[in-house]
Amino acid sequence: MVIDNTSEFRYEDDIPLVVPEVNPHAIAQYKNRGIIANPNCSTIQLVVALKPIHDAVGIERINVATYHRCQARAAKPLRSWPSSRCNCLTGKGPVHCAG
């Protein structure tokens, strides 16, 4: 068994995405390919906190934004980020919707 901490397998249907405090039963599905994936660090903290609320009263929707530092070499691409996002959302112009 391999526990993968990258994003490589997070969206694979036959590989369980497991947060032990939230869905420990999903671990049994590792036998399909011998891999267990886990969400990113922001998601793990969030779902652990939200699980009891979901179980008690349910959750219809949640909006989350995370922010990460950028290095100096990323400054130039970030200057074009607002227009790229606008293009991505409106479908106009060249679209670079990475990340």
N, CA, C and O atoms as a GROMACS GRO file, in nm:
protein
  396
    1MET      N    1   0.083  -0.117   0.000
    1MET     CA    2   0.000   0.000   0.000
    1MET      C    3   0.089   0.124   0.000
    1MET      O    4   0.192   0.130   0.067
    2VAL      N    5   0.044   0.225  -0.078
    2VAL     CA    6   0.115   0.353  -0.084
    2VAL      C    7   0.016   0.462  -0.046
    2VAL      O    8  -0.097   0.465  -0.096
    3ILE      N    9   0.057   0.551   0.042
    3ILE     CA   10  -0.023   0.668   0.075
    3ILE      C   11   0.039   0.785   0.000
    3ILE      O   12   0.151   0.826   0.029
    4ASP      N   13  -0.034   0.836  -0.097
    4ASP     CA   14   0.018   0.940  -0.184
    4ASP      C   15  -0.023   1.078  -0.134
    4ASP      O   16  -0.141   1.104  -0.111
    5ASN      N   17   0.075   1.165  -0.118
    5ASN     CA   18   0.050   1.300  -0.069
    5ASN      C   19   0.055   1.404  -0.180
    5ASN      O   20   0.048   1.524  -0.153
    6THR      N   21   0.067   1.360  -0.305
    6THR     CA   22   0.068   1.454  -0.417
    6THR      C   23  -0.074   1.470  -0.469
    6THR      O   24  -0.167   1.410  -0.415
    7SER      N   25  -0.090   1.548  -0.572
    7SER     CA   26  -0.223   1.564  -0.633
    7SER      C   27  -0.246   1.465  -0.747
    7SER      O   28  -0.351   1.468  -0.811
    8GLU      N   29  -0.150   1.380  -0.772
    8GLU     CA   30  -0.155   1.288  -0.887
    8GLU      C   31  -0.278   1.199  -0.890
    8GLU      O   32  -0.333   1.176  -0.998
    9PHE      N   33  -0.323   1.149  -0.777
    9PHE     CA   34  -0.430   1.049  -0.775
    9PHE      C   35  -0.559   1.098  -0.711
    9PHE      O   36  -0.651   1.018  -0.693
   10ARG      N   37  -0.570   1.223  -0.676
   10ARG     CA   38  -0.685   1.273  -0.601
   10ARG      C   39  -0.817   1.263  -0.675
   10ARG      O   40  -0.922   1.256  -0.612
   11TYR      N   41  -0.814   1.262  -0.806
   11TYR     CA   42  -0.938   1.260  -0.883
   11TYR      C   43  -0.961   1.127  -0.955
   11TYR      O   44  -1.044   1.119  -1.046
   12GLU      N   45  -0.888   1.026  -0.916
   12GLU     CA   46  -0.905   0.894  -0.976
   12GLU      C   47  -1.021   0.821  -0.908
   12GLU      O   48  -1.023   0.809  -0.785
   13ASP      N   49  -1.116   0.772  -0.987
   13ASP     CA   50  -1.234   0.706  -0.929
   13ASP      C   51  -1.203   0.580  -0.851
   13ASP      O   52  -1.273   0.547  -0.755
   14ASP      N   53  -1.097   0.509  -0.890
   14ASP     CA   54  -1.068   0.382  -0.824
   14ASP      C   55  -0.961   0.391  -0.716
   14ASP      O   56  -0.909   0.290  -0.669
   15ILE      N   57  -0.928   0.514  -0.676
   15ILE     CA   58  -0.832   0.537  -0.567
   15ILE      C   59  -0.903   0.618  -0.459
   15ILE      O   60  -0.949   0.729  -0.486
   16PRO      N   61  -0.911   0.564  -0.337
   16PRO     CA   62  -0.982   0.637  -0.233
   16PRO      C   63  -0.910   0.765  -0.190
   16PRO      O   64  -0.788   0.767  -0.174
   17LEU      N   65  -0.987   0.869  -0.171
   17LEU     CA   66  -0.938   0.996  -0.118
   17LEU      C   67  -0.979   0.997   0.029
   17LEU      O   68  -1.098   1.008   0.060
   18VAL      N   69  -0.882   0.985   0.119
   18VAL     CA   70  -0.913   0.956   0.258
   18VAL      C   71  -0.863   1.064   0.353
   18VAL      O   72  -0.749   1.109   0.345
   19VAL      N   73  -0.951   1.102   0.442
   19VAL     CA   74  -0.916   1.179   0.562
   19VAL      C   75  -0.966   1.091   0.676
   19VAL      O   76  -1.087   1.082   0.697
   20PRO      N   77  -0.877   1.026   0.750
   20PRO     CA   78  -0.919   0.925   0.847
   20PRO      C   79  -1.025   0.971   0.947
   20PRO      O   80  -1.109   0.891   0.988
   21GLU      N   81  -1.022   1.097   0.986
   21GLU     CA   82  -1.121   1.148   1.081
   21GLU      C   83  -1.258   1.169   1.017
   21GLU      O   84  -1.357   1.189   1.087
   22VAL      N   85  -1.263   1.165   0.884
   22VAL     CA   86  -1.387   1.195   0.812
   22VAL      C   87  -1.446   1.072   0.744
   22VAL      O   88  -1.565   1.044   0.758
   23ASN      N   89  -1.365   0.998   0.671
   23ASN     CA   90  -1.416   0.882   0.598
   23ASN      C   91  -1.322   0.761   0.609
   23ASN      O   92  -1.272   0.713   0.507
   24PRO      N   93  -1.299   0.712   0.728
   24PRO     CA   94  -1.206   0.599   0.745
   24PRO      C   95  -1.248   0.473   0.671
   24PRO      O   96  -1.164   0.391   0.635
   25HIS      N   97  -1.378   0.458   0.647
   25HIS     CA   98  -1.427   0.340   0.575
   25HIS      C   99  -1.372   0.333   0.432
   25HIS      O  100  -1.364   0.224   0.375
   26ALA      N  101  -1.336   0.446   0.373
   26ALA     CA  102  -1.286   0.450   0.236
   26ALA      C  103  -1.149   0.384   0.222
   26ALA      O  104  -1.108   0.349   0.111
   27ILE      N  105  -1.078   0.368   0.332
   27ILE     CA  106  -0.945   0.307   0.327
   27ILE      C  107  -0.951   0.167   0.265
   27ILE      O  108  -0.856   0.126   0.198
   28ALA      N  109  -1.059   0.095   0.288
   28ALA     CA  110  -1.072  -0.041   0.236
   28ALA      C  111  -1.064  -0.047   0.084
   28ALA      O  112  -1.033  -0.152   0.029
   29GLN      N  113  -1.092   0.062   0.016
   29GLN     CA  114  -1.089   0.065  -0.130
   29GLN      C  115  -0.947   0.067  -0.187
   29GLN      O  116  -0.930   0.061  -0.309
   30TYR      N  117  -0.846   0.075  -0.102
   30TYR     CA  118  -0.709   0.082  -0.152
   30TYR      C  119  -0.672  -0.042  -0.231
   30TYR      O  120  -0.579  -0.039  -0.312
   31LYS      N  121  -0.742  -0.151  -0.209
   31LYS     CA  122  -0.707  -0.277  -0.274
   31LYS      C  123  -0.721  -0.271  -0.425
   31LYS      O  124  -0.662  -0.353  -0.496
   32ASN      N  125  -0.797  -0.176  -0.476
   32ASN     CA  126  -0.813  -0.163  -0.621
   32ASN      C  127  -0.680  -0.143  -0.691
   32ASN      O  128  -0.650  -0.210  -0.790
   33ARG      N  129  -0.598  -0.050  -0.640
   33ARG     CA  130  -0.469  -0.020  -0.703
   33ARG      C  131  -0.354  -0.012  -0.604
   33ARG      O  132  -0.241   0.015  -0.642
   34GLY      N  133  -0.383  -0.034  -0.475
   34GLY     CA  134  -0.278  -0.031  -0.374
   34GLY      C  135  -0.235   0.109  -0.336
   34GLY      O  136  -0.127   0.129  -0.281
   35ILE      N  137  -0.322   0.207  -0.364
   35ILE     CA  138  -0.288   0.348  -0.338
   35ILE      C  139  -0.401   0.412  -0.259
   35ILE      O  140  -0.519   0.388  -0.285
   36ILE      N  141  -0.364   0.494  -0.162
   36ILE     CA  142  -0.458   0.581  -0.092
   36ILE      C  143  -0.410   0.724  -0.117
   36ILE      O  144  -0.293   0.755  -0.097
   37ALA      N  145  -0.501   0.810  -0.160
   37ALA     CA  146  -0.469   0.950  -0.181
   37ALA      C  147  -0.522   1.031  -0.064
   37ALA      O  148  -0.614   0.988   0.006
   38ASN      N  149  -0.463   1.148  -0.042
   38ASN     CA  150  -0.519   1.237   0.058
   38ASN      C  151  -0.530   1.377  -0.001
   38ASN      O  152  -0.452   1.413  -0.090
   39PRO      N  153  -0.625   1.457   0.049
   39PRO     CA  154  -0.642   1.593  -0.003
   39PRO      C  155  -0.526   1.683   0.035
   39PRO      O  156  -0.437   1.643   0.110
   40ASN      N  157  -0.527   1.805  -0.018
   40ASN     CA  158  -0.421   1.899   0.018
   40ASN      C  159  -0.439   1.946   0.162
   40ASN      O  160  -0.542   1.921   0.223
   41CYS      N  161  -0.340   2.014   0.214
   41CYS     CA  162  -0.338   2.052   0.355
   41CYS      C  163  -0.455   2.143   0.393
   41CYS      O  164  -0.508   2.130   0.503
   42SER      N  165  -0.495   2.232   0.308
   42SER     CA  166  -0.607   2.321   0.338
   42SER      C  167  -0.737   2.243   0.350
   42SER      O  168  -0.818   2.268   0.439
   43THR      N  169  -0.756   2.149   0.262
   43THR     CA  170  -0.879   2.071   0.260
   43THR      C  171  -0.889   1.979   0.382
   43THR      O  172  -0.996   1.966   0.441
   44ILE      N  173  -0.780   1.917   0.418
   44ILE     CA  174  -0.782   1.825   0.533
   44ILE      C  175  -0.830   1.898   0.658
   44ILE      O  176  -0.920   1.850   0.727
   45GLN      N  177  -0.772   2.012   0.687
   45GLN     CA  178  -0.812   2.088   0.806
   45GLN      C  179  -0.958   2.128   0.801
   45GLN      O  180  -1.030   2.121   0.901
   46LEU      N  181  -1.002   2.169   0.683
   46LEU     CA  182  -1.138   2.215   0.668
   46LEU      C  183  -1.239   2.103   0.688
   46LEU      O  184  -1.336   2.120   0.762
   47VAL      N  185  -1.218   1.989   0.623
   47VAL     CA  186  -1.317   1.881   0.634
   47VAL      C  187  -1.320   1.819   0.773
   47VAL      O  188  -1.425   1.774   0.818
   48VAL      N  189  -1.208   1.817   0.842
   48VAL     CA  190  -1.208   1.767   0.980
   48VAL      C  191  -1.295   1.858   1.067
   48VAL      O  192  -1.369   1.810   1.152
   49ALA      N  193  -1.285   1.988   1.047
   49ALA     CA  194  -1.365   2.083   1.125
   49ALA      C  195  -1.513   2.080   1.084
   49ALA      O  196  -1.601   2.098   1.168
   50LEU      N  197  -1.540   2.058   0.955
   50LEU     CA  198  -1.678   2.062   0.907
   50LEU      C  199  -1.756   1.933   0.927
   50LEU      O  200  -1.879   1.936   0.929
   51LYS      N  201  -1.688   1.820   0.941
   51LYS     CA  202  -1.756   1.691   0.952
   51LYS      C  203  -1.860   1.688   1.064
   51LYS      O  204  -1.973   1.646   1.038
   52PRO      N  205  -1.829   1.731   1.187
   52PRO     CA  206  -1.931   1.728   1.292
   52PRO      C  207  -2.050   1.820   1.262
   52PRO      O  208  -2.164   1.789   1.298
   53ILE      N  209  -2.025   1.932   1.198
   53ILE     CA  210  -2.133   2.024   1.162
   53ILE      C  211  -2.222   1.959   1.056
   53ILE      O  212  -2.344   1.963   1.065
   54HIS      N  213  -2.158   1.899   0.957
   54HIS     CA  214  -2.233   1.830   0.852
   54HIS      C  215  -2.318   1.718   0.910
   54HIS      O  216  -2.435   1.703   0.872
   55ASP      N  217  -2.262   1.642   1.000
   55ASP     CA  218  -2.336   1.532   1.062
   55ASP      C  219  -2.452   1.582   1.146
   55ASP      O  220  -2.558   1.519   1.151
   56ALA      N  221  -2.434   1.695   1.213
   56ALA     CA  222  -2.538   1.747   1.304
   56ALA      C  223  -2.652   1.818   1.231
   56ALA      O  224  -2.769   1.793   1.260
   57VAL      N  225  -2.618   1.905   1.138
   57VAL     CA  226  -2.723   1.986   1.075
   57VAL      C  227  -2.713   1.993   0.922
   57VAL      O  228  -2.800   2.051   0.857
   58GLY      N  229  -2.608   1.936   0.866
   58GLY     CA  230  -2.590   1.942   0.722
   58GLY      C  231  -2.524   2.073   0.680
   58GLY      O  232  -2.525   2.171   0.753
   59ILE      N  233  -2.468   2.071   0.563
   59ILE     CA  234  -2.405   2.190   0.504
   59ILE      C  235  -2.449   2.195   0.358
   59ILE      O  236  -2.428   2.099   0.284
   60GLU      N  237  -2.508   2.304   0.318
   60GLU     CA  238  -2.552   2.317   0.180
   60GLU      C  239  -2.443   2.372   0.089
   60GLU      O  240  -2.432   2.331  -0.027
   61ARG      N  241  -2.363   2.463   0.142
   61ARG     CA  242  -2.262   2.526   0.058
   61ARG      C  243  -2.156   2.590   0.146
   61ARG      O  244  -2.185   2.636   0.257
   62ILE      N  245  -2.035   2.592   0.096
   62ILE     CA  246  -1.927   2.662   0.164
   62ILE      C  247  -1.835   2.720   0.057
   62ILE      O  248  -1.802   2.653  -0.040
   63ASN      N  249  -1.794   2.843   0.075
   63ASN     CA  250  -1.700   2.909  -0.015
   63ASN      C  251  -1.569   2.926   0.059
   63ASN      O  252  -1.566   2.975   0.172
   64VAL      N  253  -1.462   2.886  -0.005
   64VAL     CA  254  -1.330   2.891   0.058
   64VAL      C  255  -1.231   2.956  -0.038
   64VAL      O  256  -1.232   2.930  -0.158
   65ALA      N  257  -1.146   3.038   0.016
   65ALA     CA  258  -1.035   3.094  -0.061
   65ALA      C  259  -0.908   3.070   0.020
   65ALA      O  260  -0.906   3.093   0.141
   66THR      N  261  -0.804   3.025  -0.047
   66THR     CA  262  -0.676   3.010   0.020
   66THR      C  263  -0.575   3.100  -0.051
   66THR      O  264  -0.587   3.126  -0.171
   67TYR      N  265  -0.479   3.145   0.024
   67TYR     CA  266  -0.379   3.237  -0.031
   67TYR      C  267  -0.241   3.182   0.003
   67TYR      O  268  -0.216   3.138   0.115
   68HIS      N  269  -0.154   3.186  -0.094
   68HIS     CA  270  -0.019   3.135  -0.076
   68HIS      C  271   0.079   3.243  -0.118
   68HIS      O  272   0.051   3.324  -0.206
   69ARG      N  273   0.192   3.242  -0.054
   69ARG     CA  274   0.293   3.342  -0.089
   69ARG      C  275   0.348   3.313  -0.227
   69ARG      O  276   0.342   3.199  -0.275
   70CYS      N  277   0.400   3.414  -0.290
   70CYS     CA  278   0.465   3.392  -0.418
   70CYS      C  279   0.608   3.445  -0.409
   70CYS      O  280   0.637   3.537  -0.333
   71GLN      N  281   0.692   3.386  -0.487
   71GLN     CA  282   0.831   3.429  -0.489
   71GLN      C  283   0.850   3.538  -0.592
   71GLN      O  284   0.763   3.561  -0.676
   72ALA      N  285   0.960   3.606  -0.585
   72ALA     CA  286   0.988   3.717  -0.676
   72ALA      C  287   0.979   3.675  -0.822
   72ALA      O  288   0.932   3.752  -0.906
   73ARG      N  289   1.022   3.554  -0.854
   73ARG     CA  290   1.019   3.512  -0.995
   73ARG      C  291   0.877   3.494  -1.046
   73ARG      O  292   0.855   3.487  -1.167
   74ALA      N  293   0.780   3.488  -0.955
   74ALA     CA  294   0.640   3.474  -0.996
   74ALA      C  295   0.572   3.609  -1.012
   74ALA      O  296   0.458   3.615  -1.058
   75ALA      N  297   0.639   3.717  -0.976
   75ALA     CA  298   0.577   3.849  -0.979
   75ALA      C  299   0.531   3.889  -1.118
   75ALA      O  300   0.420   3.941  -1.133
   76LYS      N  301   0.611   3.866  -1.221
   76LYS     CA  302   0.574   3.907  -1.356
   76LYS      C  303   0.448   3.833  -1.404
   76LYS      O  304   0.355   3.898  -1.452
   77PRO      N  305   0.442   3.701  -1.393
   77PRO     CA  306   0.318   3.634  -1.434
   77PRO      C  307   0.196   3.679  -1.353
   77PRO      O  308   0.085   3.681  -1.405
   78LEU      N  309   0.217   3.715  -1.227
   78LEU     CA  310   0.104   3.758  -1.145
   78LEU      C  311   0.047   3.891  -1.190
   78LEU      O  312  -0.071   3.919  -1.167
   79ARG      N  313   0.128   3.975  -1.253
   79ARG     CA  314   0.076   4.102  -1.301
   79ARG      C  315  -0.032   4.082  -1.406
   79ARG      O  316  -0.122   4.165  -1.419
   80SER      N  317  -0.024   3.973  -1.482
   80SER     CA  318  -0.125   3.947  -1.585
   80SER      C  319  -0.242   3.866  -1.530
   80SER      O  320  -0.338   3.840  -1.602
   81TRP      N  321  -0.235   3.826  -1.405
   81TRP     CA  322  -0.338   3.741  -1.347
   81TRP      C  323  -0.479   3.800  -1.353
   81TRP      O  324  -0.571   3.729  -1.392
   82PRO      N  325  -0.500   3.927  -1.315
   82PRO     CA  326  -0.637   3.980  -1.321
   82PRO      C  327  -0.699   3.972  -1.460
   82PRO      O  328  -0.815   3.932  -1.473
   83SER      N  329  -0.625   4.009  -1.563
   83SER     CA  330  -0.682   4.003  -1.698
   83SER      C  331  -0.701   3.859  -1.743
   83SER      O  332  -0.797   3.829  -1.815
   84SER      N  333  -0.611   3.771  -1.703
   84SER     CA  334  -0.627   3.630  -1.739
   84SER      C  335  -0.753   3.573  -1.675
   84SER      O  336  -0.828   3.500  -1.740
   85ARG      N  337  -0.776   3.606  -1.549
   85ARG     CA  338  -0.896   3.557  -1.481
   85ARG      C  339  -1.020   3.614  -1.547
   85ARG      O  340  -1.119   3.543  -1.567
   86CYS      N  341  -1.015   3.740  -1.582
   86CYS     CA  342  -1.129   3.802  -1.649
   86CYS      C  343  -1.156   3.730  -1.781
   86CYS      O  344  -1.271   3.699  -1.813
   87ASN      N  345  -1.049   3.706  -1.857
   87ASN     CA  346  -1.065   3.634  -1.984
   87ASN      C  347  -1.120   3.494  -1.961
   87ASN      O  348  -1.203   3.446  -2.038
   88CYS      N  349  -1.074   3.430  -1.857
   88CYS     CA  350  -1.119   3.295  -1.826
   88CYS      C  351  -1.269   3.295  -1.794
   88CYS      O  352  -1.342   3.207  -1.839
   89LEU      N  353  -1.314   3.393  -1.718
   89LEU     CA  354  -1.453   3.398  -1.676
   89LEU      C  355  -1.547   3.444  -1.787
   89LEU      O  356  -1.661   3.398  -1.793
   90THR      N  357  -1.501   3.532  -1.875
   90THR     CA  358  -1.587   3.585  -1.980
   90THR      C  359  -1.574   3.510  -2.112
   90THR      O  360  -1.659   3.522  -2.199
   91GLY      N  361  -1.465   3.433  -2.126
   91GLY     CA  362  -1.443   3.361  -2.251
   91GLY      C  363  -1.386   3.449  -2.360
   91GLY      O  364  -1.385   3.408  -2.476
   92LYS      N  365  -1.338   3.569  -2.327
   92LYS     CA  366  -1.284   3.661  -2.426
   92LYS      C  367  -1.132   3.656  -2.423
   92LYS      O  368  -1.070   3.636  -2.318
   93GLY      N  369  -1.073   3.675  -2.538
   93GLY     CA  370  -0.927   3.687  -2.547
   93GLY      C  371  -0.856   3.558  -2.515
   93GLY      O  372  -0.918   3.454  -2.496
   94PRO      N  373  -0.721   3.567  -2.510
   94PRO     CA  374  -0.644   3.447  -2.478
   94PRO      C  375  -0.670   3.406  -2.334
   94PRO      O  376  -0.678   3.489  -2.244
   95VAL      N  377  -0.683   3.277  -2.314
   95VAL     CA  378  -0.717   3.228  -2.182
   95VAL      C  379  -0.604   3.141  -2.128
   95VAL      O  380  -0.563   3.045  -2.193
   96HIS      N  381  -0.554   3.177  -2.013
   96HIS     CA  382  -0.454   3.099  -1.942
   96HIS      C  383  -0.507   3.077  -1.801
   96HIS      O  384  -0.482   3.157  -1.710
   97CYS      N  385  -0.581   2.970  -1.784
   97CYS     CA  386  -0.652   2.947  -1.657
   97CYS      C  387  -0.583   2.839  -1.575
   97CYS      O  388  -0.648   2.744  -1.531
   98ALA      N  389  -0.456   2.852  -1.554
   98ALA     CA  390  -0.386   2.754  -1.472
   98ALA      C  391  -0.401   2.791  -1.326
   98ALA      O  392  -0.400   2.908  -1.290
   99GLY      N  393  -0.414   2.689  -1.244
   99GLY     CA  394  -0.415   2.712  -1.100
   99GLY      C  395  -0.545   2.756  -1.044
   99GLY      O  396  -0.556   2.778  -0.923
   0.00000   0.00000   0.00000
